[in-house]
Amino acid sequence: MIATEEKYLKISDLNEYIKTMFEENTFLRRIYLRGEISNFKNHTRGHLYFTLKDETSRISAIMFYNNALSLQFKPEDGMNVLVTGRISCYPAQGTYQIYVEKMEMDGIGNLYIEYEKLKKKLASEGLFDKRYKKPIPKYPKKIGIITASTGAAIRDILSTIKRRYPICETILFPSLVQGASAAPEIVHQIKKANEFDLDVIICGRGGGSIEDLWAFNEEMVARAIFASKIPIISAVGHEVDFTIADFVADLRAPTPTGAAEMAVPTKLDTLNYINEKKSRLKNYIGNTINHKNTKLDHLKNNFILKNPMALYELKEQKLDSLLEQATKHIKNKVTESENSFFLLKNNSIWKDPLRMYEKNKVSLETSKIKATNLIKNILEKNKHKEEMMINTLKLVNPLNILNKGYSLVTKEEKIIKDKEEINIEDKINIKLSKGELIAVVKEKKEWKI
C-alpha cells in the first residue's frame, strides 16, 4: 500500500516545530546550569562555542558576542562554570543547545577573579615595588606576632624563636585569621603593633583552602601592611600559597616556621658574628697601639725635642731677618719721599707762579685768534654755498619760466603735455606768472614745425 504524500513532513518543518516547543516552555526560557567547559572555541566574530558537561552528560552551548563582553574572565577548557541562559533548537542541525546569557566561574573561580583584580590594582599603585620594602634587622630585640592565639602557627613561631635566638622578646597580638571579621581585626592589630617599640612583625597563619586564607587577600589588610612603619614578614599558609599580603609585605616567608627563621639568627650564627667582631676589634686595637707607638718613637727621636734651643735659635734668626727687611723698606720709603719733596721745592712754579700765568695767557690769546679766523672761514664757505644753491633753485623754478611769457596748463591738477589728453568743452587751468585763468576748450589744432 502506497502512503499519501501529505503524511510526510520536511525535516526543516519538524525542527522548526521542535524549536517552537522549546521556546514556548516557560521552564526552558530561563535555566541555570553548572558544568565544565570543553571543546571551547572563540570565533573570529567574538561568539563563543563550547560544550558544557558533567560526569555523565553534555550539552552544546553558544554565547553571542554582546553577552561575552560582560565576562570577567577568559574561558578555557576544564573550567567549572555557572551559566544562565535559555534552551532552544538549532534547526539547521536538528540539535538543541543552551544560549548562554551570563557565565561566571564556579565557587573558587570567583574568588580567584577577585584576587587577580585586586593584585593588578595594587601593583599598578606601586604597593609591590621593591623600593618600598623595609629591611629586616639581623639581630632583633623585640618581635611582634599577629596570628591566632591558639593553633600550630603561634606554637611553631614561638618554639623556633626560642630555639634559635632565646634572648629575643616576643609580643603576641592575637587576631582572628579566618572568617568575615578576620580582616578588620588583622588591620587593628597591625596598627596596634606599630605603637610598640618593635623591630619586626610576623603576620600570618597556617595552611588552608583559599577561602580560609581569604582574609589575607583583602584590600584593607594589604594597605595596612604597606602603611606599617615597622617591617612586616608575611607568613600565610604553606609554601605553595600566595596571598596579596605576601606581595605587599617587606618579606615573604613560605610558612610561619620559615618566618621565625627569617626573623632571627641561630645561636651559632650569633656566636660566629660575635667572634668575628671580637677578632676584628682586637686587630683594630692592636694596629692602633702599634701606630701610636711608632708615632711616639718618632717624636722621642725628633731633633727639636732633644735640642729645644735649636727651635728658639731658628725663630731668633728669622726675627732678625724680618727686622732687617722692615728697616730697609722704611728707609727706602723715606728716601723716596725726600726726593719727591726736593723736586717740588725746586720747581719753577713755586719760585715764580706769575710766570705760569703769563705763559698760559699768551697761549690762550693765540688760541682765541685761531678760533676766530676758523669761524670766519667756515661762515664765508657756507655763505658761498648758500648763494650757489639759491641760483640753482632759481634756474629750475618753473615760475621763473612763466616770467618769460610761458604758462602752465593743467586739468584736474594734472599737467597737460599733449592735446590728446583733453577733449572739447573740458575745463582747463592756465597758470601765468601773475594770476591764473580757467578756460573751456573750443577747438584743438595740430602743432606744426
Rosetta blueprint (number, residue, H / E / L):
1 M L
2 I L
3 A L
4 T L
5 E H
6 E H
7 K H
8 Y L
9 L L
10 K L
11 I H
12 S H
13 D H
14 L H
15 N H
16 E H
17 Y H
18 I H
19 K H
20 T H
21 M H
22 F H
23 E H
24 E H
25 N L
26 T H
27 F H
28 L H
29 R H
30 R L
31 I E
32 Y E
33 L E
34 R E
35 G E
36 E E
37 I E
38 S E
39 N E
40 F E
41 K E
42 N E
43 H L
44 T L
45 R L
46 G L
47 H L
48 L E
49 Y E
50 F E
51 T E
52 L E
53 K E
54 D L
55 E L
56 T L
57 S L
58 R E
59 I E
60 S E
61 A E
62 I E
63 M E
64 F L
65 Y H
66 N H
67 N H
68 A H
69 L L
70 S L
71 L L
72 Q L
73 F L
74 K L
75 P L
76 E L
77 D L
78 G L
79 M L
80 N E
81 V E
82 L E
83 V E
84 T E
85 G E
86 R E
87 I E
88 S E
89 C E
90 Y E
91 P L
92 A L
93 Q L
94 G L
95 T E
96 Y E
97 Q E
98 I E
99 Y E
100 V E
101 E E
102 K E
103 M E
104 E E
105 M E
106 D L
107 G L
108 I H
109 G H
110 N H
111 L H
112 Y H
113 I H
114 E H
115 Y H
116 E H
117 K H
118 L H
119 K H
120 K H
121 K H
122 L H
123 A H
124 S H
125 E H
126 G L
127 L L
128 F L
129 D L
130 K H
131 R H
132 Y H
133 K L
134 K L
135 P L
136 I L
137 P L
138 K L
139 Y L
140 P L
141 K L
142 K E
143 I E
144 G E
145 I E
146 I E
147 T E
148 A L
149 S L
150 T L
151 G L
152 A H
153 A H
154 I H
155 R H
156 D H
157 I H
158 L H
159 S H
160 T H
161 I H
162 K H
163 R H
164 R H
165 Y L
166 P L
167 I L
168 C L
169 E E
170 T E
171 I E
172 L E
173 F E
174 P E
175 S L
176 L L
177 V L
178 Q L
179 G L
180 A L
181 S L
182 A H
183 A H
184 P H
185 E H
186 I H
187 V H
188 H H
189 Q H
190 I H
191 K H
192 K H
193 A H
194 N L
195 E L
196 F L
197 D L
198 L L
199 D L
200 V E
201 I E
202 I E
203 C E
204 G E
205 R E
206 G L
207 G L
208 G L
209 S L
210 I L
211 E L
212 D L
213 L L
214 W H
215 A H
216 F H
217 N H
218 E L
219 E H
220 M H
221 V H
222 A H
223 R H
224 A H
225 I H
226 F H
227 A H
228 S L
229 K L
230 I L
231 P L
232 I E
233 I E
234 S E
235 A E
236 V E
237 G L
238 H L
239 E L
240 V L
241 D L
242 F L
243 T L
244 I H
245 A H
246 D H
247 F H
248 V H
249 A L
250 D L
251 L E
252 R E
253 A L
254 P L
255 T L
256 P H
257 T H
258 G H
259 A H
260 A H
261 E H
262 M H
263 A H
264 V L
265 P L
266 T L
267 K H
268 L H
269 D H
270 T H
271 L H
272 N H
273 Y H
274 I H
275 N H
276 E H
277 K H
278 K H
279 S H
280 R H
281 L H
282 K H
283 N H
284 Y H
285 I H
286 G H
287 N H
288 T H
289 I H
290 N H
291 H H
292 K H
293 N H
294 T H
295 K H
296 L H
297 D H
298 H H
299 L H
300 K H
301 N L
302 N L
303 F H
304 I H
305 L H
306 K H
307 N L
308 P H
309 M H
310 A H
311 L H
312 Y H
313 E H
314 L H
315 K H
316 E H
317 Q H
318 K H
319 L H
320 D H
321 S H
322 L H
323 L H
324 E H
325 Q H
326 A H
327 T H
328 K H
329 H H
330 I H
331 K H
332 N H
333 K H
334 V H
335 T H
336 E H
337 S H
338 E H
339 N H
340 S H
341 F H
342 F H
343 L H
344 L H
345 K H
346 N L
347 N L
348 S H
349 I H
350 W H
351 K H
352 D L
353 P H
354 L H
355 R H
356 M H
357 Y H
358 E H
359 K H
360 N H
361 K H
362 V H
363 S H
364 L H
365 E H
366 T H
367 S H
368 K H
369 I H
370 K H
371 A H
372 T H
373 N H
374 L H
375 I H
376 K H
377 N H
378 I H
379 L H
380 E H
381 K H
382 N H
383 K H
384 H H
385 K H
386 E H
387 E H
388 M H
389 M H
390 I H
391 N H
392 T H
393 L H
394 K H
395 L H
396 V H
397 N L
398 P H
399 L H
400 N H
401 I H
402 L H
403 N L
404 K L
405 G L
406 Y L
407 S L
408 L E
409 V E
410 T E
411 K E
412 E L
413 E L
414 K E
415 I E
416 I L
417 K L
418 D L
419 K H
420 E H
421 E H
422 I L
423 N L
424 I L
425 E L
426 D L
427 K E
428 I E
429 N E
430 I E
431 K E
432 L L
433 S L
434 K L
435 G L
436 E E
437 L E
438 I E
439 A E
440 V E
441 V L
442 K L
443 E L
444 K L
445 K L
446 E L
447 W L
448 K L
449 I L
